[in-house]
Amino acid sequence: MSAPPTFNDVGDLINQANQRTIGPAGVATNLAVWSSLVTVIVFNVLRPRNKMVYQPKVKYHVGDKQPPQISNGIFSWIPPLIHSKEPYLLEKIGLDAVVFLRFLRLLRYLFLVIAFLTCAVLLPINVKYNLDRIDRKDRDALTMLTIRDVRGRRLFVHIGAEYLITGLVMFFVHINWRAVLRLRHAYFRSPEYTESFYARTVLVQRVPKQMQSDDGLKSLFASLNVPYPATSVHIARRVGRLPELIKYHNDAVRDLEGILVRYLRGGSIGKKRPTVRIGGFLGIGGTKKDAIDFYTNRIQNADRSIQEARAQIAASQGKAENYGFASMAAVPYAHIVAYALRNKRPKGTRIESAPNPKDIIWENLNASEATLVRKKTMGWIWLSVFAFFNTIPVFAISILANLNAIAHFVPFLAKIANDHTYFFALVSGVAPPSVSAIFGYFFPMVMRWLSRYQGGVTQSRLDRAVIARYFAFMIISQLIIFTLIGVAFNAGEQIVRQIGKASFEQIIHNLDKLPGTINSTYINQSSYWLTFFPLRGFLVVFDLAQIIKLVWTSIRTRLFGRTPRDIREWTQPPDFEYAVYYVNMLFMAAVGIIFAPLAPLVAAMACVVFWISSLVYKYQLMFVFITHVESGGRLWNVVVNRLLISLVFMQCLMALTIGLQLGWSSFEWVATLPPLITVVLFKGYIRRTFNSKFRYYIPSEDEIARSKVHSERADNKGNRLANRFGHPALHADLFTPMLHARMMPLLPQVYRGRLETKETKMNEYGGQKMAAQVTPEGIKIASVEQGDLEYDPALYQRDRGELDWDQRSISTTRLLGDMGAPNLQGRPGFFAHDGRSSPAPSISYDQYGAKAPATPENLPLLYPTDSRQASMTTDSSIYAQQMQWASRTNSPPGVQYPPAPVHQSTPSEGYREAPTHRPYPSQEGYFAQGGYSTQGYPAQGVYDKDTVPGACI
């Protein structure tokens, strides 16, 4: 045992610390800190001059959701962040963004307390033990701060820290669960949700063949005898390859616009006419063609094919899909029906609340069970293969993180380490987390593509899948495999040291020290995470400055030019990638929690990054990013579950550490197990207490009474359901080629002749008419003035808002009616019940680009939408008869059913005040046969909120 240390001994130890250990961490931290400061200065200088990049939501917002104005002062962007509280943010940026900020708030306060307690308690114990018990040659400044060399009863303090961290995580999770639940309930009752058409609609999937018609869906709901009837139903119709045709057309427009801008850049025609290679591989083989003529002809033929396809949709009978939709009279009715049918498969169908149509991945809705099984199996195979090959960059990261150990056996590395100390520390400290960040950029894209391939039906569901899989991958690769590779390096180092000094038998015998090697390896790797967090903090600040976006935009503008369409799209606020940002925060939280009792400095570094992230992303979500489609905070329970999983990993690692350092035979490691059991019980408590209330809308009696009830006639009169949930390809706007006005005079030379000039209606500009030139092939190229390049804020509000959809539905109906197609309303036999039709012939993309006009024979059979189908009967329908019967049998004497509404609306308004209860008769049918219980629904017009839960969202 060494002599007791003095104060001077401690200072001398710090000054003479082992540079190969503290060097990489110190260099990485210094570099990240100074780079972050420079980035913040750059942001403050650029922000006032580039408001379309740093605060686009001030100009582009929906309704009254404009963020607060910011002056041009250097730090004037900070006060709005401080003064904007959660209720204000909920109104301005939506619940998804507020829940993300709430999660960051949880992490920053959680790690503030964890870092303070662990650093204040564990660090002095670790340092004191090392100074008292460990020789100077066996210790350094970083390992002194960890649990690596601590033995004896002092380890029970670390076990106590495990208990404390477990309690803190559960406490913060619980109070934030309650807060998010209140936010979720407020979202369910907000006008934005209750006035949305999809909120009172249910989705029906896996519809049997014999029920694939509107009448079939009616009979399905009639047989279920659900508490509330549907006001309208719609079975989806096949659209063939119309979506691919539209994408093919619009991609060709983009290609033509890009070629024209590059060819006419600088106000003069380029020296060489652009060409495109058709066929071949990597620029080898194929045929060269004139690019302008090629894409012009492609647009012409694709446009003709689309028009003929849409005419065929309006004129022909088609085969139904295996999914459909049903609308209810009021939002609470749809929720109650969806909840009653949760986890059920009536007649093989699956019925749930309908998602926002903007969130739906339409091509996955009609996948059969066999197709889904095949795709899911292949998807997991591809994911496993990709994850396996991704161990290569993990191996590279491990090599970079263990350069110090490798340098002892690689002469040229040892020479570099001795001659260029700072450079060696820079590479070994900065390179590993940098390589990790680069490869981590692409993995979420692969995850999302595979999740979509496996049959995810909404973008929100893909987000949840990406979070679950990406987080699991990060834990397995960046923690488990990374640690195992480090163990292999250290074990190999020990074997190499013994070669020539010990016999083979002795080397094999010394392998019993491998458990100790494992223990010291993952604790020593805390120095890697001390370089990881500063660079993650720098990346957060770097994201605030958006330097890459500015640089790339400048380079592309100067080298290739920007089309009017590029400028319009780049001026809109970008979507926030919740799945990626959530996983980044979750992984940092996992590392911080796991290493908190082992190396408290890691938790302190995590705390700093979370506070920086909270400030930066609050600004980004208030002024820059938007939510693609609001899900109402559905990602909350997914990320909280992963946070609890991180806590379990910490407890398992603590059990391993105590077992290795105190010995498994002592059974003192059993003291680490109670927190693990507590977390399992806590998870069960969370599930029982919060999950159902979080996922289900539970309307009160007063909400039932005050909800809007839409009439069956109003829903069927405008075919609202068929139009709102019809395939987007039926009303998608085709791109019109656009060109800068200053380049338009050169077009006659490009197309080798005089062009006709006329006005054209621009769907991209809300139907505004613009001057255009017509090519000999009949393609209109619109002229866009400099002042019209940016996206119109009014059009942005229309496209982002929900009210636009009904207007588009009307336009779709008129479009199909103007094509000369026969009127199908009331047509006998239209959409036969069996849904049989001739199979759709295949078509290749070569046919789209051919110059020969497309004909119905070479088009895929594109099936009609239900927007022209005969409306469901109203007064004589089975639902109306049963509702009359219900009103006579369910109302007690002297009680009017339905009760007189407080507000009488005219029929044209399409809604009236809701009665207290409007149940479907439950004496017969599926519910009465034991499929579902209807006892929870009061029969006398009184809705009991304690016995009737809401519907699954």
TAFEN-V46451 format. One record per pair of residues at least 4 apart in sequence whose ideal C-beta (glycine too) atoms are under 6 Angstrom apart, sorted by the first residue. I is the first residue (numbers start at 0). J is the second residue. If there is no record, write none. Layout:
i:j
I:J
I:J
//
This chain:
i:j
1:134
4:8
4:130
13:140
16:21
16:139
16:140
17:139
18:22
19:403
20:139
20:141
21:25
21:140
21:141
22:424
23:424
23:427
23:428
23:530
24:526
24:529
24:530
26:424
26:425
26:428
27:428
27:429
27:530
27:533
28:533
30:34
31:533
31:534
31:537
34:537
35:537
35:540
38:540
38:541
38:544
41:544
42:46
42:543
42:544
43:73
45:49
46:53
47:71
49:53
50:54
51:55
51:570
52:545
54:622
55:59
55:572
56:60
56:66
56:572
56:622
57:66
58:792
59:571
59:572
59:792
59:795
60:64
60:65
61:796
61:799
61:800
64:91
66:621
66:622
67:79
69:75
69:76
70:75
78:82
79:83
80:617
80:618
83:87
83:88
88:92
88:97
89:97
92:96
92:620
93:626
93:629
94:98
94:182
94:186
94:631
94:632
95:626
95:629
95:630
95:632
96:620
96:626
98:179
98:632
98:635
100:617
102:638
103:612
103:613
105:109
105:171
105:175
106:110
106:588
106:609
107:609
107:610
107:613
109:171
110:114
110:591
110:602
110:605
110:606
110:609
111:606
112:167
113:117
113:164
113:595
113:602
114:118
114:602
114:603
114:606
115:119
116:120
117:121
117:160
117:595
117:599
117:602
118:122
118:599
118:603
121:125
121:160
121:599
122:144
122:599
123:127
124:153
124:156
125:144
125:149
126:143
128:132
128:149
128:153
129:133
129:138
129:143
129:148
133:137
133:138
133:148
138:142
138:143
141:526
142:147
144:600
145:522
145:525
145:598
146:157
146:597
147:519
147:522
149:153
149:154
150:660
154:657
157:596
158:670
158:671
160:596
161:596
161:653
161:674
162:674
164:595
165:674
168:646
169:681
172:639
176:689
179:635
180:689
180:692
180:693
183:632
183:693
186:192
186:631
187:696
190:194
192:198
193:330
195:801
196:723
197:353
197:355
198:330
199:326
199:327
199:330
199:333
200:324
200:326
200:353
201:325
201:333
201:337
201:350
201:352
201:353
202:324
202:351
202:353
203:323
203:348
203:350
204:322
204:349
205:347
205:348
205:349
206:210
206:211
206:321
206:348
207:347
210:215
210:219
211:215
211:234
211:319
211:834
212:234
212:319
212:830
212:832
213:232
213:234
216:232
216:234
216:323
217:232
220:229
221:877
222:925
223:345
223:925
224:919
224:921
224:924
224:925
224:926
225:336
225:919
226:335
226:918
226:919
226:936
227:327
227:332
227:336
227:919
228:878
228:919
229:325
230:326
230:328
230:711
230:714
231:326
231:714
231:715
231:720
232:325
233:323
233:324
233:720
233:721
233:865
234:319
234:323
235:320
235:322
235:323
236:317
236:862
236:863
236:864
236:865
237:317
237:318
237:320
237:862
238:726
238:728
238:861
239:839
239:859
239:860
239:861
240:244
240:859
241:308
241:728
241:861
242:728
243:247
244:304
244:305
245:728
245:731
247:301
247:847
248:301
248:733
249:734
251:294
251:297
251:298
252:298
252:734
252:736
254:294
255:294
255:736
256:562
256:564
256:736
257:562
258:262
258:273
258:290
259:263
259:738
260:560
260:562
261:559
261:560
262:269
262:273
263:742
263:745
264:560
268:745
268:748
273:290
274:287
274:290
275:288
275:290
275:293
276:285
276:287
277:285
277:286
277:288
278:285
279:283
279:284
279:285
288:293
295:776
295:778
296:850
297:301
297:848
298:778
299:776
299:778
300:847
301:847
303:852
303:853
304:853
307:853
308:858
308:861
310:314
310:818
310:820
311:315
311:855
311:861
312:861
312:863
313:815
313:818
313:820
314:820
317:836
317:862
317:863
318:834
318:836
318:862
319:834
320:365
321:365
322:364
324:353
324:720
324:724
326:714
326:720
327:332
327:333
328:332
328:708
328:709
329:706
329:708
329:913
331:698
331:703
331:706
334:696
334:949
334:950
335:950
337:351
337:352
337:950
337:951
338:695
338:948
338:949
338:950
338:951
339:931
340:350
341:951
352:950
352:952
354:358
354:359
354:457
355:628
356:724
357:628
358:457
358:458
358:459
358:628
359:457
360:456
361:726
363:454
363:456
364:456
366:370
366:371
366:454
371:375
371:454
374:378
374:452
374:453
374:454
375:453
378:449
378:452
378:453
382:449
385:445
392:438
393:476
393:480
393:481
396:431
396:434
396:435
397:481
397:484
399:430
399:431
400:431
400:527
401:405
401:488
402:406
402:427
404:488
404:492
405:409
406:412
406:413
406:416
408:495
414:418
415:419
415:423
416:423
419:423
424:428
425:429
426:430
428:530
429:433
432:530
432:531
432:534
435:439
443:465
443:469
443:579
446:465
446:468
446:469
447:461
447:465
450:455
450:461
450:464
451:455
451:461
455:460
455:461
459:630
459:633
462:577
462:578
463:637
465:469
465:578
466:470
466:578
466:581
466:582
466:637
469:582
470:582
470:585
470:641
472:476
473:477
473:586
474:478
475:479
476:480
477:481
482:521
485:520
485:524
486:517
486:520
489:516
489:520
490:516
497:501
497:506
501:505
501:506
514:659
516:520
518:659
519:523
522:597
525:594
525:598
525:601
528:590
528:601
532:604
532:605
532:608
535:608
536:608
536:611
537:541
539:611
539:612
539:615
543:615
547:551
554:558
555:559
556:561
561:565
561:566
563:737
563:783
563:788
564:737
565:569
566:788
567:790
570:789
570:790
571:790
572:625
573:624
574:627
575:624
577:581
581:585
581:638
585:641
587:605
589:645
591:602
591:605
592:645
592:646
592:649
593:648
593:649
593:652
594:598
594:601
595:602
596:653
612:616
616:620
618:622
619:623
619:624
620:624
634:638
643:682
646:678
647:678
650:674
650:675
653:671
654:668
654:671
657:661
657:668
657:671
658:663
658:668
661:665
661:667
684:688
685:689
686:690
689:693
691:695
694:951
694:952
695:948
695:949
695:951
696:949
696:950
697:948
697:949
698:702
698:703
698:949
699:944
700:942
703:942
704:915
706:913
707:910
708:911
708:913
709:713
709:714
709:909
709:910
711:873
712:716
712:873
713:909
714:719
715:870
715:871
718:722
718:866
719:723
720:724
721:725
721:865
721:866
722:808
722:866
723:804
725:729
725:864
725:866
727:731
729:811
729:864
730:807
730:811
732:762
735:761
735:781
736:780
737:781
737:783
738:742
738:780
740:782
740:784
743:782
746:754
746:772
747:753
747:754
750:774
754:772
755:773
756:772
758:768
759:771
759:779
759:781
760:766
760:768
761:767
761:769
761:781
765:794
769:781
770:782
771:779
771:780
771:781
772:780
773:779
774:778
783:787
790:795
796:800
797:803
812:866
823:829
823:867
824:869
825:869
830:868
839:859
839:860
842:846
842:859
846:857
853:857
853:858
872:876
874:879
881:920
885:889
885:920
886:896
889:938
890:894
890:896
891:939
897:914
897:917
898:914
900:911
900:912
901:912
902:912
904:908
904:911
915:940
916:940
916:942
918:936
921:926
921:927
921:933
922:927
923:927
925:930
926:930
926:931
926:933
935:946
935:947
937:941
937:943
943:947
//
